[in-house]
Amino acid sequence: MAYYNKSPWAGLEDKGRWGGGGGDIPPSMRTSEKARSRWRIGGACLRYVPRCLARWMVQRFMAGKPGLKPSSAASKRFGLQTVTLGICFLFSMMYLMSLSSSTTVAGLLEVLTAPLAHAAGLFALGTESIRSFRSRHVAPVMQAVINVLIVVFAVQSLDTLIMTLISFYLSSTGWRPPVVAPLKQPRSSDPEDPASEADTTYPRVLIQIPMFNEIECYKISIGACSQLDWPREKLVIQVLDDSNKEEIKDMVKEEVSRWQRLGVNIDYRHRVDRTGYKGGSLKEGMKAPYVKECDFVAVFDADFQPRPDWLLRTVPYFKDDPRLALVQTRWEYSNQWCNLLTRFQFINMSYHFQVEQQVMGATMGFFGFNGTAGIWRIAAVNGCGGWDVRTTVEDMDIAVRAHIHGWKFIFLNDVRVPSELPQTLEAYTRQQHRWHAGPMNLFRLLFKDILRCKTLTLWSKFNLIVLFFFVRRLLVPTVNFLLFVVLLPLSLFVPEADIPLWVTYTFPMFLSFFRMLLCPLLFPYMFPYLFFENTMVMTKLSANIQGLFGFGRVNEWKVTEKVGALAKPGDVVVPTTMMKKKSMKFFKAQLFMSLFLLLAAVQSLAIERGIHFYVFLFQALTFFAFGCDLLSEHS
């Protein structure tokens, strides 16, 4: 029962719905004092009547009164309330009838409940039919797919485990490529004493710095490369600027001119046509006439800052091995503790360099060139066709072609070059899209050439096709997405299909534990890292499919956003006209997956699988945080 502070009739003449005094009330509503007293008594009684019933009584009494126009919304509400009251009355009568022992009442009750019993029977029949169809047709197919994915997952996990153990063995034994004494710091040559110039000791080196609108960090790489310990007459620096903004072009030109005035042999080159993006810029730079006099070429992106002794520690490896084409060095980061996103990236990159690159270089003499912080023998670059612009991974393209032509690579884990990690989720997803679509596109283009190659052994072809491309780049995101993000939640709705616990929890945690040993300070982030990697597989798998079949954004190149983490205070000056307002970006696919996983978490409670509830709940929250861009600088 609802109690009202005021009767719907009390004070009608003064504060009624017509909003005025007694003169505003329609004539038919004006009554004597005796009638008004009866209204007040009726209003007092209505205080103890349910609201919907009181409203119905008032509207029935007022029906047909002149000057009263009921609204359509009120009519709809009245109709809905009438239906609700009717249903409640019907069920109340049925309940009272069920308490009676009369046969007549029981027969009447059976007639009234027959439609409901028939509907319940149809629902039970439909449920049983769905359960039968699920167990006969859906579950076997789903279980077969799960079994295949488990086998593939076991293969890729075994590959990861073997590489990790080899990496730990190399680290424990202190292994490194054949030790070569670094060159001594060069002395300034004396023009009056020809003997002071050691022409044979220091080969001529070309350094290429490609950039595109790199206003935040262009000074970093130009300044660091200009201060390398190397004879100035033996060092040529190319600033390959593809910037399309005049303000940035002028700033880069001014920086180059400043170092030229200091005696550095540095050349500014600009392209109007950005065909081939970074690969096209490097290819265009190799056409300069002075390149013919150079023996080696090093590449540094705009946000990399090589230390002064970098050339002294890398060039000597080429001296005693004429088949050595590339010396790749490791990256290190100045902003790895910036936010959750950079911490997760640091875990991935630590595994990539210390395990993948180091083990591949030690066992096969081959790995993918990282595109920067590496130095090439120019004869090897020219011998395999030079830089190619058919894909967005020109670095991996030239590395695979050099491997096909019989060249060898060396990775130096102890020589490191400072750089920065993407700090926003949008920049990171774009980078990962390029890093996964490009290799699959390259695999599609080079597959036949690898099979027909006569210089590679059968084992080298197997390593290149099966392990390097297929397992580590295509199968890893595919299996992780299908097995852990799609089929594992679906198995809660199809209980006939089963995924063993060692696949879903034990082995992934075991491998993640080994990965965390590479960066022990981030051990507390192991579980959030696992959930984050499951969210990223959607982006990686989409990029792999686009690259493998050559459609969509397979050839899209967007420069990774930089923040100038290595820049000194005052070095980064962004003009007011170029400042952009940062805004959060929403990822719809990840938000949809968060809802799906939340449903799976609720389903796990319904079927009493408690361990899945916590996993899917936290995975759903991670997808939601990813979809709302809460992992990057906005956090």
GIHU-V263459 format. One record per pair of residues at least 24 apart in sequence whose ideal C-beta (glycine too) atoms are under 10 Angstrom apart, sorted by sequence separation. I is the first residue (numbers start at 0). GAP is how many residues later the second one is. If there is no record, write none. Layout:
((I/GAP) (I/GAP))
//
This chain:
((11/24) (328/24) (329/24) (368/24) (370/24) (382/24) (483/24) (595/24) (596/24) (10/25) (51/25) (55/25) (204/25) (217/25) (264/25) (327/25) (367/25) (368/25) (369/25) (370/25) (373/25) (376/25) (379/25) (442/25) (443/25) (482/25) (504/25) (507/25) (593/25) (594/25) (596/25) (597/25) (9/26) (51/26) (54/26) (55/26) (203/26) (204/26) (243/26) (368/26) (369/26) (375/26) (379/26) (380/26) (442/26) (507/26) (592/26) (593/26) (596/26) (597/26) (8/27) (11/27) (202/27) (203/27) (213/27) (236/27) (238/27) (239/27) (240/27) (241/27) (242/27) (243/27) (303/27) (329/27) (367/27) (368/27) (370/27) (379/27) (441/27) (442/27) (592/27) (593/27) (595/27) (596/27) (11/28) (51/28) (52/28) (201/28) (206/28) (207/28) (208/28) (209/28) (210/28) (211/28) (212/28) (213/28) (214/28) (235/28) (236/28) (237/28) (238/28) (239/28) (240/28) (241/28) (242/28) (243/28) (328/28) (329/28) (367/28) (368/28) (370/28) (378/28) (379/28) (479/28) (593/28) (594/28) (8/29) (9/29) (10/29) (51/29) (55/29) (201/29) (203/29) (204/29) (205/29) (206/29) (207/29) (208/29) (209/29) (210/29) (211/29) (212/29) (213/29) (225/29) (234/29) (235/29) (236/29) (237/29) (238/29) (239/29) (240/29) (241/29) (297/29) (304/29) (327/29) (366/29) (367/29) (368/29) (369/29) (379/29) (438/29) (439/29) (592/29) (593/29) (594/29) (8/30) (9/30) (50/30) (51/30) (200/30) (203/30) (204/30) (205/30) (206/30) (207/30) (208/30) (209/30) (210/30) (211/30) (212/30) (214/30) (217/30) (221/30) (225/30) (231/30) (234/30) (235/30) (236/30) (237/30) (238/30) (239/30) (240/30) (241/30) (243/30) (300/30) (327/30) (368/30) (376/30) (438/30) (439/30) (442/30) (592/30) (593/30) (7/31) (8/31) (11/31) (49/31) (201/31) (202/31) (203/31) (204/31) (205/31) (206/31) (207/31) (208/31) (209/31) (210/31) (211/31) (212/31) (231/31) (233/31) (234/31) (235/31) (236/31) (237/31) (238/31) (239/31) (241/31) (242/31) (295/31) (297/31) (302/31) (367/31) (368/31) (375/31) (441/31) (442/31) (591/31) (592/31) (593/31) (6/32) (8/32) (9/32) (10/32) (51/32) (52/32) (198/32) (201/32) (203/32) (204/32) (205/32) (206/32) (207/32) (208/32) (209/32) (210/32) (211/32) (212/32) (214/32) (218/32) (222/32) (225/32) (226/32) (231/32) (232/32) (241/32) (366/32) (367/32) (589/32) (590/32) (593/32) (594/32) (6/33) (8/33) (9/33) (28/33) (51/33) (197/33) (200/33) (201/33) (211/33) (214/33) (217/33) (218/33) (221/33) (225/33) (231/33) (241/33) (327/33) (365/33) (368/33) (375/33) (438/33) (439/33) (589/33) (590/33) (592/33) (593/33) (6/34) (7/34) (8/34) (9/34) (196/34) (198/34) (212/34) (213/34) (217/34) (221/34) (224/34) (225/34) (241/34) (326/34) (365/34) (438/34) (439/34) (588/34) (589/34) (592/34) (593/34) (6/35) (7/35) (8/35) (49/35) (198/35) (212/35) (222/35) (226/35) (241/35) (325/35) (367/35) (373/35) (437/35) (438/35) (589/35) (590/35) (591/35) (6/36) (9/36) (27/36) (28/36) (196/36) (197/36) (211/36) (212/36) (214/36) (218/36) (221/36) (222/36) (225/36) (227/36) (241/36) (365/36) (366/36) (373/36) (586/36) (589/36) (590/36) (5/37) (6/37) (8/37) (9/37) (27/37) (28/37) (196/37) (210/37) (213/37) (214/37) (217/37) (221/37) (225/37) (226/37) (365/37) (373/37) (435/37) (588/37) (589/37) (590/37) (6/38) (7/38) (27/38) (28/38) (213/38) (217/38) (225/38) (239/38) (241/38) (364/38) (365/38) (373/38) (434/38) (435/38) (588/38) (589/38) (3/39) (6/39) (7/39) (25/39) (26/39) (27/39) (28/39) (212/39) (218/39) (224/39) (225/39) (241/39) (327/39) (330/39) (363/39) (372/39) (395/39) (399/39) (586/39) (587/39) (589/39) (3/40) (6/40) (25/40) (26/40) (27/40) (225/40) (239/40) (240/40) (324/40) (325/40) (327/40) (329/40) (368/40) (435/40) (586/40) (5/41) (25/41) (210/41) (222/41) (224/41) (239/41) (323/41) (324/41) (325/41) (327/41) (328/41) (330/41) (331/41) (365/41) (367/41) (369/41) (391/41) (392/41) (396/41) (400/41) (435/41) (585/41) (586/41) (3/42) (4/42) (24/42) (25/42) (188/42) (221/42) (239/42) (241/42) (322/42) (327/42) (330/42) (364/42) (365/42) (366/42) (372/42) (391/42) (392/42) (395/42) (396/42) (399/42) (403/42) (584/42) (585/42) (586/42) (3/43) (23/43) (185/43) (187/43) (188/43) (208/43) (237/43) (239/43) (325/43) (327/43) (328/43) (329/43) (364/43) (365/43) (366/43) (372/43) (373/43) (390/43) (391/43) (392/43) (394/43) (395/43) (398/43) (399/43) (584/43) (585/43) (1/44) (2/44) (3/44) (184/44) (185/44) (186/44) (187/44) (188/44) (221/44) (237/44) (239/44) (324/44) (325/44) (327/44) (328/44) (363/44) (364/44) (366/44) (372/44) (392/44) (393/44) (396/44) (583/44) (584/44) (1/45) (2/45) (3/45) (183/45) (184/45) (185/45) (188/45) (239/45) (327/45) (328/45) (363/45) (364/45) (371/45) (372/45) (391/45) (392/45) (396/45) (399/45) (400/45) (403/45) (431/45) (583/45) (0/46) (1/46) (2/46) (7/46) (182/46) (185/46) (221/46) (237/46) (238/46) (326/46) (327/46) (328/46) (364/46) (372/46) (390/46) (391/46) (392/46) (395/46) (399/46) (403/46) (483/46) (487/46) (582/46) (583/46) (0/47) (1/47) (3/47) (6/47) (7/47) (181/47) (182/47) (185/47) (208/47) (237/47) (326/47) (327/47) (360/47) (371/47) (390/47) (391/47) (392/47) (395/47) (402/47) (405/47) (541/47) (584/47) (0/48) (1/48) (185/48) (237/48) (325/48) (326/48) (327/48) (360/48) (361/48) (390/48) (392/48) (393/48) (396/48) (400/48) (403/48) (404/48) (538/48) (583/48) (0/49) (1/49) (7/49) (8/49) (17/49) (185/49) (325/49) (326/49) (359/49) (360/49) (361/49) (390/49) (391/49) (392/49) (396/49) (399/49) (403/49) (405/49) (483/49) (484/49) (537/49) (584/49) (0/50) (1/50) (3/50) (7/50) (17/50) (237/50) (251/50) (324/50) (325/50) (326/50) (360/50) (390/50) (391/50) (395/50) (399/50) (402/50) (403/50) (404/50) (405/50) (483/50) (484/50) (538/50) (581/50) (583/50) (1/51) (16/51) (324/51) (325/51) (359/51) (360/51) (361/51) (389/51) (390/51) (403/51) (404/51) (537/51) (538/51) (581/51) (582/51) (0/52) (1/52) (8/52) (235/52) (237/52) (323/52) (324/52) (356/52) (358/52) (360/52) (389/52) (390/52) (402/52) (403/52) (484/52) (534/52) (537/52) (581/52) (237/53) (323/53) (324/53) (357/53) (390/53) (402/53) (479/53) (480/53) (483/53) (484/53) (235/54) (322/54) (324/54) (325/54) (356/54) (357/54) (387/54) (390/54) (405/54) (479/54) (482/54) (534/54) (535/54) (235/55) (321/55) (324/55) (325/55) (355/55) (356/55) (357/55) (389/55) (390/55) (480/55) (481/55) (534/55) (537/55) (320/56) (323/56) (324/56) (356/56) (389/56) (403/56) (476/56) (479/56) (480/56) (484/56) (208/57) (235/57) (317/57) (321/57) (322/57) (353/57) (387/57) (402/57) (403/57) (475/57) (479/57) (480/57) (235/58) (316/58) (317/58) (324/58) (352/58) (478/58) (479/58) (480/58) (534/58) (206/59) (209/59) (211/59) (233/59) (234/59) (237/59) (239/59) (313/59) (317/59) (324/59) (353/59) (476/59) (477/59) (480/59) (481/59) (533/59) (534/59) (233/60) (313/60) (314/60) (352/60) (402/60) (403/60) (476/60) (479/60) (480/60) (205/61) (207/61) (233/61) (235/61) (236/61) (237/61) (240/61) (313/61) (402/61) (475/61) (476/61) (479/61) (480/61) (211/62) (317/62) (476/62) (477/62) (478/62) (234/63) (236/63) (238/63) (309/63) (352/63) (476/63) (477/63) (480/63) (533/63) (310/64) (370/64) (399/64) (475/64) (476/64) (211/65) (309/65) (402/65) (475/65) (476/65) (211/66) (305/66) (473/66) (476/66) (477/66) (209/67) (210/67) (305/67) (327/67) (367/67) (472/67) (473/67) (476/67) (477/67) (209/68) (303/68) (304/68) (399/68) (475/68) (476/68) (209/69) (211/69) (300/69) (302/69) (303/69) (399/69) (474/69) (207/70) (209/70) (210/70) (227/70) (298/70) (300/70) (301/70) (348/70) (473/70) (562/70) (209/71) (298/71) (299/71) (300/71) (327/71) (367/71) (472/71) (473/71) (208/72) (209/72) (298/72) (299/72) (300/72) (325/72) (348/72) (395/72) (207/73) (224/73) (298/73) (299/73) (324/73) (325/73) (347/73) (395/73) (473/73) (207/74) (209/74) (297/74) (298/74) (299/74) (324/74) (367/74) (472/74) (473/74) (209/75) (224/75) (297/75) (298/75) (299/75) (345/75) (472/75) (208/76) (223/76) (234/76) (297/76) (298/76) (325/76) (344/76) (207/77) (233/77) (296/77) (297/77) (298/77) (324/77) (325/77) (343/77) (344/77) (395/77) (207/78) (221/78) (226/78) (227/78) (228/78) (229/78) (296/78) (297/78) (324/78) (341/78) (342/78) (344/78) (205/79) (220/79) (224/79) (226/79) (227/79) (228/79) (229/79) (295/79) (296/79) (341/79) (205/80) (207/80) (219/80) (220/80) (221/80) (223/80) (224/80) (226/80) (227/80) (228/80) (229/80) (295/80) (296/80) (324/80) (340/80) (341/80) (219/81) (220/81) (223/81) (224/81) (226/81) (227/81) (228/81) (229/81) (295/81) (296/81) (324/81) (325/81) (327/81) (328/81) (329/81) (340/81) (341/81) (205/82) (219/82) (220/82) (222/82) (223/82) (227/82) (228/82) (229/82) (294/82) (295/82) (322/82) (324/82) (325/82) (326/82) (327/82) (328/82) (329/82) (337/82) (338/82) (340/82) (207/83) (218/83) (219/83) (220/83) (223/83) (227/83) (228/83) (294/83) (295/83) (296/83) (322/83) (323/83) (324/83) (325/83) (326/83) (327/83) (328/83) (329/83) (332/83) (337/83) (340/83) (344/83) (205/84) (216/84) (217/84) (219/84) (220/84) (223/84) (227/84) (228/84) (293/84) (294/84) (295/84) (296/84) (322/84) (323/84) (324/84) (325/84) (326/84) (327/84) (328/84) (329/84) (331/84) (333/84) (334/84) (335/84) (337/84) (338/84) (340/84) (343/84) (347/84) (530/84) (534/84) (205/85) (216/85) (217/85) (219/85) (220/85) (224/85) (229/85) (295/85) (322/85) (323/85) (324/85) (325/85) (326/85) (327/85) (328/85) (329/85) (330/85) (331/85) (332/85) (333/85) (334/85) (335/85) (337/85) (338/85) (339/85) (529/85) (533/85) (537/85) (203/86) (215/86) (216/86) (218/86) (223/86) (224/86) (291/86) (321/86) (323/86) (328/86) (329/86) (330/86) (331/86) (332/86) (333/86) (334/86) (338/86) (340/86) (341/86) (344/86) (203/87) (205/87) (206/87) (213/87) (214/87) (215/87) (216/87) (290/87) (320/87) (327/87) (328/87) (329/87) (330/87) (331/87) (332/87) (333/87) (334/87) (340/87) (344/87) (530/87) (531/87) (534/87) (538/87) (205/88) (213/88) (216/88) (298/88) (326/88) (328/88) (330/88) (332/88) (334/88) (526/88) (529/88) (530/88) (533/88) (534/88) (537/88) (203/89) (204/89) (205/89) (206/89) (207/89) (208/89) (209/89) (210/89) (212/89) (213/89) (281/89) (320/89) (330/89) (529/89) (530/89) (532/89) (533/89) (534/89) (203/90) (204/90) (205/90) (206/90) (207/90) (208/90) (209/90) (210/90) (211/90) (330/90) (365/90) (527/90) (530/90) (531/90) (534/90) (535/90) (202/91) (203/91) (204/91) (205/91) (206/91) (207/91) (208/91) (209/91) (210/91) (290/91) (526/91) (530/91) (531/91) (534/91) (202/92) (203/92) (204/92) (205/92) (206/92) (207/92) (208/92) (209/92) (210/92) (278/92) (285/92) (317/92) (529/92) (530/92) (533/92) (534/92) (201/93) (202/93) (204/93) (205/93) (206/93) (208/93) (277/93) (316/93) (527/93) (531/93) (277/94) (365/94) (527/94) (530/94) (531/94) (208/95) (285/95) (316/95) (363/95) (364/95) (526/95) (530/95) (285/96) (298/96) (313/96) (363/96) (534/96) (365/97) (527/97) (282/98) (313/98) (365/98) (206/99) (281/99) (286/99) (312/99) (363/99) (531/99) (285/100) (362/100) (363/100) (367/100) (435/100) (285/101) (312/101) (313/101) (366/101) (442/101) (284/102) (312/102) (365/102) (440/102) (206/103) (282/103) (283/103) (359/103) (363/103) (435/103) (436/103) (439/103) (440/103) (443/103) (527/103) (206/104) (281/104) (282/104) (363/104) (431/104) (435/104) (438/104) (439/104) (442/104) (443/104) (488/104) (281/105) (282/105) (283/105) (309/105) (367/105) (434/105) (435/105) (436/105) (437/105) (438/105) (439/105) (440/105) (441/105) (442/105) (443/105) (444/105) (204/106) (280/106) (282/106) (308/106) (309/106) (432/106) (435/106) (436/106) (439/106) (440/106) (443/106) (489/106) (492/106) (504/106) (278/107) (279/107) (281/107) (309/107) (359/107) (428/107) (431/107) (432/107) (435/107) (436/107) (439/107) (440/107) (485/107) (488/107) (491/107) (492/107) (503/107) (504/107) (202/108) (278/108) (279/108) (280/108) (306/108) (359/108) (427/108) (431/108) (434/108) (435/108) (436/108) (438/108) (439/108) (440/108) (484/108) (488/108) (491/108) (494/108) (503/108) (201/109) (204/109) (277/109) (278/109) (279/109) (305/109) (306/109) (428/109) (429/109) (432/109) (433/109) (435/109) (436/109) (437/109) (438/109) (439/109) (440/109) (487/109) (488/109) (490/109) (491/109) (201/110) (204/110) (278/110) (305/110) (306/110) (428/110) (432/110) (435/110) (436/110) (439/110) (443/110) (485/110) (488/110) (489/110) (491/110) (492/110) (500/110) (504/110) (275/111) (277/111) (278/111) (282/111) (305/111) (306/111) (427/111) (428/111) (431/111) (432/111) (435/111) (436/111) (484/111) (488/111) (491/111) (503/111) (202/112) (275/112) (276/112) (278/112) (281/112) (304/112) (305/112) (355/112) (359/112) (484/112) (487/112) (488/112) (491/112) (494/112) (201/113) (275/113) (278/113) (280/113) (281/113) (303/113) (304/113) (305/113) (432/113) (433/113) (436/113) (440/113) (489/113) (491/113) (492/113) (200/114) (274/114) (275/114) (277/114) (278/114) (279/114) (303/114) (304/114) (428/114) (432/114) (439/114) (440/114) (488/114) (491/114) (492/114) (494/114) (200/115) (202/115) (275/115) (276/115) (277/115) (278/115) (302/115) (303/115) (304/115) (436/115) (488/115) (491/115) (202/116) (275/116) (277/116) (278/116) (281/116) (300/116) (302/116) (303/116) (355/116) (436/116) (437/116) (276/117) (277/117) (299/117) (301/117) (302/117) (436/117) (437/117) (491/117) (200/118) (275/118) (278/118) (300/118) (302/118) (436/118) (437/118) (490/118) (278/119) (299/119) (300/119) (432/119) (433/119) (436/119) (437/119) (432/120) (433/120) (491/120) (432/121) (433/121) (490/121) (491/121) (433/122) (184/123) (429/123) (432/123) (433/123) (488/123) (184/124) (433/124) (487/124) (491/124) (185/125) (432/125) (182/126) (185/126) (429/126) (433/126) (488/126) (181/127) (184/127) (429/127) (430/127) (487/127) (488/127) (182/128) (183/128) (429/128) (430/128) (487/128) (181/129) (182/129) (429/129) (430/129) (181/130) (182/130) (429/130) (430/130) (488/130) (180/131) (181/131) (182/131) (426/131) (429/131) (483/131) (487/131) (488/131) (180/132) (181/132) (182/132) (425/132) (426/132) (427/132) (179/133) (181/133) (182/133) (426/133) (427/133) (179/134) (181/134) (426/134) (484/134) (179/135) (180/135) (181/135) (425/135) (426/135) (483/135) (179/136) (182/136) (423/136) (426/136) (178/137) (179/137) (423/137) (178/138) (179/138) (421/138) (422/138) (484/138) (177/139) (179/139) (420/139) (421/139) (422/139) (423/139) (176/140) (179/140) (419/140) (421/140) (422/140) (179/141) (421/141) (177/142) (419/142) (420/142) (422/142) (177/143) (418/143) (419/143) (176/144) (419/144) (420/144) (419/145) (418/146) (419/146) (176/147) (417/147) (418/147) (419/147) (417/148) (176/150) (220/151) (392/154) (391/155) (390/156) (428/156) (276/157) (425/157) (423/158) (425/158) (428/158) (354/159) (424/159) (425/159) (354/160) (423/160) (424/160) (209/161) (353/161) (391/161) (423/161) (425/161) (428/161) (209/162) (391/162) (424/162) (208/163) (350/163) (354/163) (390/163) (391/163) (207/164) (350/164) (353/164) (390/164) (391/164) (346/165) (349/165) (350/165) (352/165) (353/165) (389/165) (391/165) (424/165) (349/166) (388/166) (390/166) (391/166) (347/167) (349/167) (350/167) (206/168) (207/168) (346/168) (349/168) (350/168) (205/169) (346/169) (348/169) (349/169) (204/170) (205/170) (348/170) (346/171) (205/172) (345/172) (346/172) (349/172) (204/173) (345/173) (202/174) (203/174) (345/175) (346/175) (342/176) (345/176) (342/178) (343/178) (346/178) (207/179) (342/179) (345/179) (346/179) (176/181) (342/181) (343/181) (347/181) (175/182) (342/182) (346/182) (170/183) (174/183) (335/183) (166/184) (169/184) (170/184) (176/184) (336/184) (343/184) (347/184) (169/185) (176/185) (335/185) (336/185) (339/185) (342/185) (343/185) (346/185) (347/185) (166/186) (167/186) (175/186) (335/186) (342/186) (346/186) (163/187) (166/187) (167/187) (170/187) (174/187) (343/187) (344/187) (162/188) (166/188) (169/188) (176/188) (339/188) (343/188) (347/188) (165/189) (166/189) (169/189) (339/189) (342/189) (343/189) (163/190) (164/190) (166/190) (168/190) (159/191) (163/191) (166/191) (340/191) (162/192) (163/192) (165/192) (166/192) (169/192) (339/192) (343/192) (162/193) (165/193) (168/193) (169/193) (223/193) (164/194) (165/194) (223/194) (159/195) (162/195) (163/195) (166/195) (159/196) (162/196) (165/196) (161/197) (162/197) (165/197) (428/197) (219/198) (220/198) (219/199) (162/200) (219/200) (424/200) (428/200) (424/201) (216/202) (424/202) (216/203) (424/203) (425/203) (427/203) (215/204) (424/204) (427/204) (423/205) (424/205) (426/205) (424/206) (425/206) (426/206) (423/207) (424/207) (423/208) (424/208) (422/209) (423/209) (424/209) (421/210) (422/210) (423/210) (424/210) (341/223) (337/225) (337/227) (334/228) (334/229) (335/229) (179/230) (333/230) (334/230) (333/231) (334/231) (176/232) (177/232) (332/232) (333/232) (176/233) (181/233) (332/233) (333/233) (175/234) (176/234) (175/235) (176/235) (175/236) (176/236) (175/237) (176/237) (174/238) (175/238) (170/242) (169/243) (166/246) (301/257) (302/257) (300/258) (300/259) (302/259) (301/260) (302/260) (300/261) (302/261) (304/261) (301/262) (302/262) (303/262) (304/262) (302/263) (302/264) (276/278) (278/278) (275/279) (276/279) (277/279) (276/280) (275/281) (276/281) (277/281) (276/282) (273/283) (339/285) (340/285) (343/287) (340/288) (342/288) (340/289) (341/289) (339/290) (340/290) (341/290) (338/291) (339/291) (340/291) (341/291) (338/292) (339/292) (340/292) (338/293) (337/294) (338/294) (340/294) (337/295) (338/295) (339/295) (338/296) (337/297) (162/304) (158/307) (158/308) (162/309) (154/311) (155/311) (159/311) (154/312) (158/312) (159/312) (157/313) (158/313) (155/314) (155/315) (154/316) (155/316) (158/316) (159/316) (254/316) (158/317) (241/317) (151/319) (155/319) (156/319) (154/320) (155/320) (152/322) (155/322) (156/322) (250/322) (151/323) (152/323) (155/323) (151/324) (154/324) (155/324) (250/324) (153/325) (148/326) (151/326) (152/326) (247/326) (151/327) (152/327) (246/327) (247/327) (150/328) (246/328) (148/329) (149/329) (152/329) (148/330) (151/330) (152/330) (244/330) (246/330) (247/330) (147/331) (148/331) (151/331) (152/331) (246/331) (244/332) (148/333) (149/333) (244/333) (147/334) (148/334) (148/335) (145/336) (144/337) (145/337) (148/337) (144/338) (148/338) (144/341) (145/341) (144/342) (145/342) (219/342) (223/342) (142/344) (145/344) (217/344) (219/344) (222/344) (141/345) (145/345) (211/345) (213/345) (215/345) (216/345) (218/345) (219/345) (220/345) (222/345) (156/346) (160/346) (167/346) (170/346) (211/346) (212/346) (215/346) (216/346) (217/346) (219/346) (159/347) (163/347) (166/347) (170/347) (211/347) (214/347) (215/347) (216/347) (218/347) (219/347) (141/348) (142/348) (153/348) (210/348) (213/348) (215/348) (216/348) (218/348) (219/348) (222/348) (141/349) (149/349) (153/349) (160/349) (164/349) (167/349) (209/349) (212/349) (214/349) (215/349) (216/349) (217/349) (218/349) (146/350) (148/350) (149/350) (152/350) (156/350) (160/350) (163/350) (166/350) (167/350) (213/350) (215/350) (216/350) (142/351) (145/351) (156/351) (159/351) (163/351) (166/351) (210/351) (215/351) (219/351) (137/352) (138/352) (141/352) (144/352) (145/352) (146/352) (149/352) (218/352) (219/352) (140/353) (142/353) (143/353) (145/353) (149/353) (153/353) (156/353) (160/353) (163/353) (217/353) (218/353) (141/354) (142/354) (145/354) (148/354) (152/354) (156/354) (159/354) (163/354) (216/354) (217/354) (218/354) (137/355) (138/355) (141/355) (142/355) (152/355) (155/355) (159/355) (215/355) (216/355) (137/356) (138/356) (139/356) (140/356) (141/356) (142/356) (215/356) (138/357) (139/357) (141/357) (145/357) (214/357) (215/357) (137/358) (138/358) (214/358) (215/358) (133/359) (134/359) (137/359) (138/359) (214/359) (133/360) (134/360) (135/360) (214/360) (133/361) (134/361) (133/362) (134/362) (133/363) (214/363) (130/364) (130/365) (212/365))
//
